[in-house]
Amino acid sequence: MIDEEPPAEPPHEVDDVPTISCSVCDREWQLTYELDELRVGNRAVEQFALDHKRHTGHFPDEVMPWVVTCTECPDGEAYLEERPADRWAHAHARHARHAVIVEHESIDGERTIKPPESDD
């Protein structure tokens, strides 16, 4: 006699799909698309926030980006994590020789990345 395994259970329906809102757009979205179609898993909120910024020019509510702003030219960016914000700030300071201000809700005030003294 051959032992047969019982059929696998179908995947459980996700009943706690994250929802994100934007007071500027006066809308709210469930992140089903990011989970089911894009399959970004626990990065669904981040992916939605980046897409929202790219297409509307602003982040949704409760997303606190790291903002880097050049003190001498109109260049700057916003990131959802500290590391890429710091990388941009240091690269801009090094290549453009401009000071860059880094701001985030988690740091007291702001910090300034200054251009290096030499090209070493």
N, C-alpha and C positions, 0 to 999 in steps of 0.2 A: 504494500500500500504506500502511495506517495503522499507525503504531508504537503498540504496546500496551505499557503499563507492566506489569511483573510484579505479581502480587497482593501486597498489603502483608502483611508477616509478622505473625502474631498477637502480641499483647503477651507478653513473656516472663514466666514465672512468677517471682514474688518468692520467693527461697529463703532470704532472710536477714531474715525478719520479726522486728522487735524483740520481745523478751520482757521483761516487768517482773514483779518479785516483791514480795510483802509478807509480812514475817515475822509481823506482827500477825495477819493473816488466814490465815497458813500456806498461801498459794496462789501460783501463778504463772500469768501470762496472756500469750498471744501477742497482738500488737496488730493482727491481721488485720482485725477489725471497724473499728477506727479508720482503717485504710488503705483497705479496700475499700468499706465502707458510708458512713462519715463523710467519706472522701476528704480527710483533714486533712494528708496527706503528711508532711513532716518535723516537723510539730507533733503527731504521734501520741502520743509519750510525754507531752508537756505536756497534751494533751487527756485522756488516760487518767488522769494524776495528778490533774487538777482534778476529773474525774468521781469518782474514787476518794475524794478528800477530801470532796466534796459528799455522797456516799452512805454513807461509813463514819466520817467525822470525823477521819481521819488520812491522811497521804500514804503512798504506797508506799515501799519501801526505795530508798535512793540518790537520793531527791528531796529537795533541801535548799531549803526555802522561805525567802523573806524574811518575817520575822515582825515585825509592828508591834503594839505593845501600849501602850495608854493607861496613864499612871501614876496617874490619878485615878478612872477609871471602868472597868467591865468590858469596854469596847469594844476590839476588836483584829481583825486579819485576818492571813492568810498569802497570799503571792503567790509565783509562780515567777520573777518578774523584779523587778529593783530599781526600775525606773521607777514601776510602779503602787504599789509599797510606799511609795516616797517621796511620791508624790502623795497617798496616803491619809494618811500621817503629817502632811504639811504642811496638808492640808485640815482634819483633825481638830484640829490645834493652832490653826489660825486660827479655826475656827468654834466649837469647844468651849472654847478657851483652856486646853487641857490639854497638858502635855508628853507626847511619844510616844517610846517606845524602839523603835529599829530594830535587828534582829539578823539576822545571816546568817553562815554558816560562813566566807565569804570575807573578812569584816572582823574585825579584832582587837577582841574584846569586843563592845561595842554603841555605838551613837551615839544621842544624844537630840535630838529636834526640839522646840524650845521655842516657846511661843506668841509671836506678834509683840508688840512693845512697844506698837504703835499699830495702828489700822485702816487705815493708808495702803496 
